Amino acid sequence: MYEGERPKGFRDLTPELMIVRKKVISIIEKVFQSFGFDPIETPAIEYWDTLAGKYGAEAEDRLIWRFQDPLSGRWYALRYDLTVPLARYMKSHQDVPMPFKRYHIAPVWRHEEPQRGRYREFYQCDADIVGSQYPEADAELIELAIKAIDSIGFTEYTFKVNDRRLLSGIFEEEIGLENPIPVYRVIDKLDKIGEEGVRKELQDKMTETTVEKVIKTISLRGKPLEVLREIRVKYGGNKNITEALNHLEEMFNLIEDPRVSVDLSLVRGLDYYTGPIFEVFLEKPRIGAIAGGGRYDNLIGMFLKQSIPATGISLGLERLIDAVIDLGIIKDRRESYTEAYVVYLKPELIKQAWKVASRLRDAGIPTRVDLIRGSPKKQAKRANRLGVKYIVYIGEREVKENRITIYNTLTGERREYTLEEFIGGPAGGG
């Protein structure tokens, strides 16, 4: 019934899209490396026991792809993110130097309803610091994410910051919620359902007075040090809140970017966060968070049975790509990496065309030569379809005179060169 169809929420990516993706990935990877982060890779599949109990009920009951191996009877799961696999990695590689700074760019899988910017298979671009409990580690991740997003070409975005200790201190100790997790889940939908939608859902869980306290709290946002000062005046005697404020103030003393703000409506849905949390939103297009993360000081300890501080941030590649295309940030959209296409005018000239193509490739010029014995007209048509810059013509005269005829598709100019002249001149940027 489904033969020849894609599963829902999964995509085929054309060469044109893949070229854009690889360009964006290369930009992100270069920024990660510039901050001294090194790459790792972990398996796409983990034991279900590795992931269970780390994310919270919603993710584990509904969103994680898991299955039983019919041969061994063991339960496995596709990785839901790159953070829990990192925690498991740290158990397997306990000799890494601390702080351990790793990046990982790879696909993850979630069994959720597909929509724009949200797929069942998608790439995350993660950078994490393991082994530092200090605010400068969180500050470096914020700076890194800003540098990566700026380097891609985005300028108008908001970088929201909060702290789980602020949330727990205010909601549990000041407002008196015994179990704030369901409330966090509702607040986390603020961008989707709006303040009134959040208010309506909260009314099913608490009194009207408590709802108003929650709404008033999550409405607090603005310039970091100003908001932190206001919170300190109001809740300065609370231990959790004081710890968060001290940490955030040190962190913000290292960050000077007007796009960074404190926003108490930011909660992040996963259970493993313990300190500062982050999300980044574009002004346009409005496609949800393009990056998110935070501190998770207890997660690695679940595997190592000792306290290991850690913090990380993840850039969502799919939403970044969608926004890059929508905004036309990458101008030189192309369907192929091919820069030169060798067209031979007679079938018996294939050997000479073959040699010319080989020489161009050796010079670093991505080159195609016709493989299906088309007419010169059809060869040139295929070259134009690929959007190549140079069409290289090989005819009897060119062979006899040891020259090539070059048609520059961008300028419309046609000229003859020796192969070395072309490689050393137009094709070589001279």
SVG drawing of the C-alpha trace seen along z (x, -y; Angstrom):
<svg xmlns="http://www.w3.org/2000/svg" viewBox="-10 -48 59 62">
<polyline fill="none" stroke="black" stroke-width="0.4" points="0.0,0.0 2.8,-2.4 5.4,-1.1 7.3,-4.1 6.0,-6.6 7.9,-8.4 6.9,-7.9 5.0,-11.0 7.3,-13.6 10.4,-12.4 11.8,-14.2 13.8,-13.7 16.4,-16.4 17.3,-17.5 20.9,-18.4 19.9,-22.1 18.7,-21.8 21.6,-19.7 24.1,-22.2 22.4,-24.9 22.4,-22.6 26.0,-21.7 26.9,-25.4 25.0,-26.3 26.5,-23.3 30.0,-24.3 29.4,-27.8 28.2,-26.4 31.0,-23.9 33.6,-26.6 32.2,-28.7 32.1,-25.7 35.8,-24.9 36.8,-28.6 35.7,-28.3 37.8,-25.2 35.0,-22.6 35.8,-19.2 33.5,-16.7 32.2,-13.4 29.7,-11.0 27.3,-8.6 25.0,-5.8 21.6,-6.7 20.2,-3.9 20.5,-3.6 19.2,-1.1 15.7,-2.2 17.0,-2.0 19.6,-4.7 16.9,-7.2 14.1,-6.3 13.7,-8.6 15.7,-11.5 13.2,-13.6 9.8,-13.6 6.5,-11.8 5.4,-13.5 8.5,-12.8 8.9,-9.2 5.3,-8.2 4.6,-9.8 7.6,-11.2 10.4,-8.7 10.7,-6.1 11.3,-2.8 11.1,0.9 11.9,4.4 14.6,6.4 12.8,9.6 16.0,11.6 17.3,10.6 14.1,9.2 16.0,6.1 14.3,2.7 16.0,0.0 15.2,-3.6 16.2,-6.2 17.9,-9.0 15.6,-11.9 18.3,-14.5 22.1,-14.6 22.4,-15.4 21.4,-12.2 23.7,-10.2 26.5,-12.6 25.8,-11.8 26.1,-8.1 29.2,-8.8 30.8,-10.3 30.3,-7.1 32.1,-5.2 34.9,-7.7 35.8,-8.8 39.4,-9.7 38.5,-12.8 40.2,-16.1 38.0,-18.5 36.3,-20.7 35.3,-18.6 34.0,-20.8 32.3,-18.8 30.1,-19.5 27.8,-17.0 25.9,-17.6 23.6,-14.8 19.9,-13.6 17.5,-12.9 14.0,-11.5 10.7,-12.4 7.3,-10.9 5.3,-14.1 2.8,-15.6 4.7,-17.1 4.3,-20.8 6.4,-23.6 9.8,-23.6 8.9,-20.4 9.8,-17.0 10.1,-13.5 13.7,-13.3 15.8,-16.4 19.3,-17.6 20.5,-19.2 23.8,-21.2 24.9,-20.8 27.8,-22.3 28.3,-21.3 30.7,-22.0 31.1,-19.2 33.0,-19.8 32.5,-23.5 29.8,-24.8 30.8,-28.4 28.8,-31.1 31.5,-31.7 30.7,-28.3 27.1,-29.4 28.2,-32.8 30.5,-31.1 27.6,-29.1 25.5,-32.2 28.3,-34.0 29.0,-30.9 25.3,-30.7 25.2,-34.4 28.3,-34.1 27.0,-31.1 23.6,-32.7 25.2,-36.0 27.6,-34.2 24.8,-32.4 23.4,-35.9 20.6,-36.5 20.5,-39.8 17.0,-40.2 16.4,-37.8 15.8,-37.6 17.9,-35.5 15.8,-34.7 17.4,-33.5 15.9,-32.2 17.0,-29.9 15.3,-26.8 16.2,-27.9 14.3,-31.1 11.3,-29.1 11.4,-26.6 12.1,-29.4 9.2,-31.5 6.6,-28.8 7.3,-26.3 8.5,-28.3 6.9,-31.7 3.7,-30.8 3.4,-27.5 3.0,-25.0 3.7,-21.5 4.4,-20.1 5.2,-22.8 6.1,-20.5 2.6,-20.4 2.5,-24.2 5.8,-24.4 4.3,-22.3 1.5,-24.8 3.8,-27.8 6.0,-26.2 3.1,-26.5 2.9,-30.3 4.1,-31.1 1.6,-28.7 -1.6,-29.4 -0.9,-32.9 -1.4,-34.3 -5.1,-33.7 -4.7,-30.1 -2.1,-29.6 -4.5,-31.2 -7.4,-29.0 -5.3,-25.8 -4.0,-26.8 -7.5,-27.5 -8.0,-23.7 -5.0,-23.1 -5.2,-25.9 -7.2,-28.7 -7.8,-32.0 -5.6,-33.8 -2.7,-31.4 -3.3,-31.7 -2.9,-35.4 0.4,-35.1 1.7,-32.8 0.7,-35.1 2.2,-38.1 5.5,-36.2 5.9,-35.0 5.2,-38.5 8.4,-39.7 11.0,-40.2 13.5,-42.8 17.1,-43.9 19.0,-41.3 20.5,-43.3 17.4,-45.4 15.1,-42.3 17.5,-40.6 17.6,-43.6 13.8,-43.7 13.7,-40.0 16.3,-40.5 14.3,-43.3 11.2,-41.2 12.5,-37.7 16.0,-38.4 15.7,-36.2 14.9,-33.0 18.0,-30.7 17.2,-29.1 16.4,-32.5 19.6,-34.1 21.8,-31.4 20.2,-31.9 20.6,-35.6 24.2,-35.5 25.0,-33.0 23.1,-35.0 24.6,-38.3 28.2,-36.9 27.1,-35.5 25.6,-38.7 28.7,-40.7 30.4,-38.8 27.7,-39.3 27.1,-42.6 24.4,-42.1 21.1,-44.0 19.3,-41.0 19.8,-39.0 17.1,-39.4 15.7,-37.7 12.3,-36.2 10.5,-34.4 8.0,-32.8 10.9,-30.6 10.7,-27.2 12.0,-24.6 10.0,-21.4 12.7,-18.8 13.1,-17.7 16.9,-17.5 17.6,-21.3 18.9,-22.6 20.1,-26.2 20.2,-28.8 18.1,-27.9 18.1,-29.6 16.0,-29.9 16.5,-32.0 13.6,-33.3 13.8,-35.0 11.8,-38.2 10.9,-36.8 9.9,-34.3 8.0,-33.2 8.9,-29.5 9.5,-28.9 12.8,-28.6 15.8,-28.1 18.1,-27.3 17.7,-26.2 19.5,-24.6 20.7,-25.2 22.5,-23.8 21.9,-20.1 24.2,-19.5 22.5,-16.2 22.1,-14.3 25.6,-12.9 25.6,-12.0 22.7,-9.6 25.2,-7.5 28.4,-8.1 26.9,-8.2 28.9,-11.4 28.1,-15.1 29.4,-16.3 28.3,-19.9 27.4,-20.4 25.8,-23.0 24.9,-23.0 23.0,-24.6 21.5,-23.2 20.8,-24.9 17.9,-23.5 19.2,-23.0 15.8,-22.5 14.4,-25.8 17.6,-27.6 17.5,-26.3 13.8,-27.2 14.5,-30.7 17.7,-31.0 15.5,-30.1 12.6,-32.3 14.8,-35.4 17.1,-34.7 20.2,-34.9 22.2,-32.5 22.2,-34.2 24.1,-31.7 21.5,-28.9 22.7,-26.1 21.6,-22.6 25.1,-21.2 28.6,-21.7 29.7,-21.2 31.6,-24.2 32.7,-22.9 31.0,-20.6 33.1,-19.1 31.2,-18.7 32.7,-16.6 31.6,-17.3 32.1,-13.8 31.9,-10.4 35.5,-9.5 36.7,-12.5 35.5,-11.0 39.1,-10.0 40.4,-13.6 37.3,-14.9 38.0,-12.4 41.6,-13.6 40.6,-17.3 38.0,-16.6 40.5,-14.7 43.0,-17.6 40.4,-20.1 39.4,-18.0 43.1,-17.7 43.2,-21.5 40.3,-21.6 37.5,-22.4 34.4,-20.2 33.9,-18.8 31.4,-16.6 31.8,-14.8 28.9,-13.3 28.3,-9.6 25.3,-8.8 26.7,-9.6 24.4,-12.5 24.6,-14.9 26.6,-18.1 23.4,-20.0 22.0,-17.7 25.3,-17.8 25.2,-21.6 21.5,-21.5 22.4,-19.3 25.3,-21.6 22.9,-24.6 20.4,-22.7 23.0,-22.2 23.9,-25.9 27.6,-25.3 29.8,-28.3 31.9,-26.9 31.1,-24.7 34.3,-23.3 34.0,-22.3 36.3,-19.7 36.2,-19.4 38.7,-18.1 40.2,-21.6 40.7,-21.9 42.4,-18.5 44.7,-19.3 45.7,-22.7 45.9,-21.4 43.4,-24.0 39.9,-24.2 37.0,-26.5 35.3,-27.9 31.8,-29.3 31.3,-31.3 27.5,-31.0 27.6,-33.9 29.0,-36.5 28.1,-34.9 31.8,-35.2 33.4,-32.5 37.2,-32.2 39.9,-29.7 42.7,-28.8 45.3,-26.2 44.3,-24.0 47.0,-25.5 46.0,-29.1 42.4,-28.4 43.4,-26.7 45.8,-29.5 43.5,-32.2 39.6,-32.3 39.1,-29.0 41.8,-29.8 40.5,-33.2 43.2,-35.0"/>
</svg>
